[in-house]
Amino acid sequence: MATSGQLKSKVDGLKKKMAEKGSSLPATRQRQLRKRLKRLQRARRTATALEARGKKAAKESAEGAPAAAPAPQA
């Protein structure tokens, strides 16, 4: 799966392309580009949420690990 940064660059490029050429394109192509933009935006939101969830889990496990790490030595 792509990272949110990679998807953001694709979204930005597509927005720029639509801004420059959008009105001169045929209606079918405009619809295809809008669909692609929505799809990329949804994928970016999902990737961002997954990355945030992963960072949160890593932070919690890092905080919990030092407390459990010292084992009693006999």
PASEBA-1860 file (N, C-alpha, C; in nm, 3 decimals):
! residues 74
1> MATSGQLK> 0.085/-0.118/0.000/0.000/0.000/0.000/0.089/0.124/0.000 ~ 0.048/0.225/-0.068/0.125/0.349/-0.078/0.113/0.429/0.052 ~ 0.214/0.510/0.077/0.209/0.596/0.195/0.124/0.718/0.165 ~ 0.085/0.786/0.272/-0.001/0.903/0.253/0.073/1.013/0.178 ~ 0.204/1.022/0.193/0.282/1.123/0.121/0.282/1.100/-0.029 ~ 0.297/0.974/-0.068/0.294/0.940/-0.211/0.157/0.970/-0.269 ~ 0.053/0.936/-0.195/-0.082/0.960/-0.244/-0.112/1.110/-0.251 ~ -0.056/1.187/-0.157/-0.077/1.332/-0.160/-0.018/1.393/-0.286
9> SKVDGLKK> 0.100/1.347/-0.326/0.161/1.401/-0.447/0.078/1.366/-0.570 ~ 0.018/1.247/-0.572/-0.068/1.209/-0.685/-0.194/1.295/-0.686 ~ -0.252/1.318/-0.568/-0.372/1.400/-0.558/-0.342/1.542/-0.606 ~ -0.230/1.597/-0.559/-0.194/1.734/-0.599/-0.171/1.745/-0.750 ~ -0.103/1.646/-0.807/-0.080/1.647/-0.951/-0.209/1.639/-1.031 ~ -0.300/1.555/-0.985/-0.428/1.540/-1.054/-0.513/1.666/-1.041 ~ -0.512/1.729/-0.923/-0.586/1.855/-0.905/-0.533/1.962/-1.000 ~ -0.400/1.968/-1.012/-0.339/2.067/-1.101/-0.378/2.041/-1.246
17> KMAEKGSS> -0.376/1.914/-1.285/-0.412/1.877/-1.422/-0.557/1.914/-1.450 ~ -0.645/1.887/-1.355/-0.786/1.918/-1.374/-0.809/2.070/-1.379 ~ -0.731/2.144/-1.301/-0.747/2.290/-1.302/-0.704/2.349/-1.436 ~ -0.597/2.293/-1.494/-0.545/2.346/-1.620/-0.631/2.305/-1.740 ~ -0.667/2.177/-1.746/-0.729/2.124/-1.866/-0.875/2.084/-1.848 ~ -0.926/2.094/-1.727/-1.058/2.038/-1.695/-1.170/2.082/-1.787 ~ -1.181/2.211/-1.811/-1.294/2.259/-1.889/-1.283/2.225/-2.038 ~ -1.161/2.204/-2.087/-1.145/2.174/-2.229/-1.157/2.025/-2.259
25> LPATRQRQ> -1.160/1.942/-2.156/-1.170/1.797/-2.177/-1.315/1.757/-2.202 ~ -1.333/1.645/-2.272/-1.470/1.593/-2.291/-1.531/1.553/-2.157 ~ -1.662/1.548/-2.152/-1.732/1.519/-2.027/-1.693/1.382/-1.971 ~ -1.672/1.284/-2.058/-1.636/1.151/-2.008/-1.501/1.152/-1.939 ~ -1.406/1.227/-1.995/-1.272/1.234/-1.935/-1.277/1.312/-1.804 ~ -1.359/1.416/-1.799/-1.374/1.492/-1.674/-1.428/1.400/-1.564 ~ -1.526/1.319/-1.599/-1.585/1.228/-1.502/-1.481/1.125/-1.455 ~ -1.399/1.075/-1.546/-1.295/0.980/-1.509/-1.195/1.043/-1.413
33> LRKRLKRL> -1.156/1.166/-1.441/-1.060/1.234/-1.354/-1.119/1.262/-1.216 ~ -1.246/1.302/-1.212/-1.311/1.326/-1.082/-1.318/1.198/-1.000 ~ -1.352/1.088/-1.067/-1.359/0.959/-0.998/-1.221/0.920/-0.944 ~ -1.120/0.938/-1.027/-0.983/0.904/-0.985/-0.940/0.990/-0.867 ~ -0.975/1.118/-0.872/-0.940/1.209/-0.763/-1.006/1.164/-0.633 ~ -1.134/1.134/-0.639/-1.206/1.088/-0.519/-1.145/0.959/-0.465 ~ -1.111/0.869/-0.556/-1.052/0.741/-0.516/-0.917/0.762/-0.446 ~ -0.834/0.850/-0.503/-0.704/0.879/-0.443/-0.720/0.948/-0.307
41> QRARRTAT> -0.815/1.040/-0.298/-0.837/1.108/-0.170/-0.882/1.010/-0.063 ~ -0.970/0.918/-0.099/-1.016/0.818/-0.003/-0.901/0.727/0.040 ~ -0.817/0.687/-0.055/-0.702/0.602/-0.024/-0.604/0.676/0.067 ~ -0.587/0.806/0.045/-0.496/0.884/0.128/-0.549/0.894/0.271 ~ -0.680/0.919/0.285/-0.739/0.925/0.420/-0.720/0.793/0.493 ~ -0.739/0.682/0.422/-0.722/0.550/0.481/-0.577/0.528/0.522 ~ -0.484/0.562/0.434/-0.342/0.543/0.463/-0.300/0.629/0.582 ~ -0.350/0.752/0.590/-0.316/0.839/0.702/-0.367/0.781/0.833
49> ALEARGKK> -0.489/0.728/0.832/-0.546/0.669/0.952/-0.466/0.545/0.995 ~ -0.428/0.463/0.899/-0.350/0.344/0.932/-0.213/0.380/0.987 ~ -0.149/0.481/0.929/-0.019/0.524/0.978/-0.030/0.578/1.120 ~ -0.134/0.656/1.146/-0.154/0.711/1.280/-0.180/0.599/1.380 ~ -0.259/0.500/1.339/-0.287/0.388/1.428/-0.159/0.310/1.458 ~ -0.074/0.292/1.356/0.052/0.222/1.375/0.147/0.297/1.467 ~ 0.154/0.428/1.451/0.240/0.509/1.538/0.191/0.504/1.682 ~ 0.059/0.508/1.700/0.002/0.505/1.835/0.033/0.371/1.901
57> AAKESAEG> 0.018/0.262/1.827/0.046/0.129/1.881/0.194/0.114/1.915 ~ 0.280/0.167/1.828/0.423/0.159/1.853/0.462/0.240/1.977 ~ 0.400/0.356/1.993/0.428/0.440/2.109/0.384/0.371/2.237 ~ 0.265/0.311/2.235/0.214/0.242/2.353/0.300/0.121/2.388 ~ 0.344/0.047/2.287/0.426/-0.070/2.314/0.565/-0.029/2.362 ~ 0.615/0.084/2.314/0.745/0.133/2.358/0.737/0.181/2.503 ~ 0.626/0.241/2.540/0.610/0.286/2.677/0.591/0.168/2.772 ~ 0.523/0.065/2.726/0.496/-0.051/2.809/0.615/-0.145/2.820
65> APAAAPAP> 0.701/-0.149/2.720/0.814/-0.241/2.719/0.916/-0.213/2.830 ~ 0.960/-0.089/2.853/1.059/-0.067/2.957/1.009/-0.106/3.096 ~ 0.882/-0.089/3.124/0.828/-0.123/3.254/0.829/-0.275/3.274 ~ 0.808/-0.351/3.169/0.806/-0.495/3.180/0.943/-0.557/3.157 ~ 1.038/-0.482/3.106/1.169/-0.536/3.069/1.252/-0.582/3.189 ~ 1.263/-0.507/3.298/1.349/-0.554/3.406/1.291/-0.680/3.472 ~ 1.358/-0.788/3.450/1.314/-0.915/3.508/1.393/-0.940/3.635 ~ 1.331/-1.001/3.732/1.404/-1.030/3.857/1.515/-1.130/3.831
73> QA> 1.633/-1.098/3.881/1.748/-1.186/3.865/1.772/-1.264/3.992 ~ 1.799/-1.392/3.976/1.819/-1.475/4.096/1.963/-1.503/4.124
END
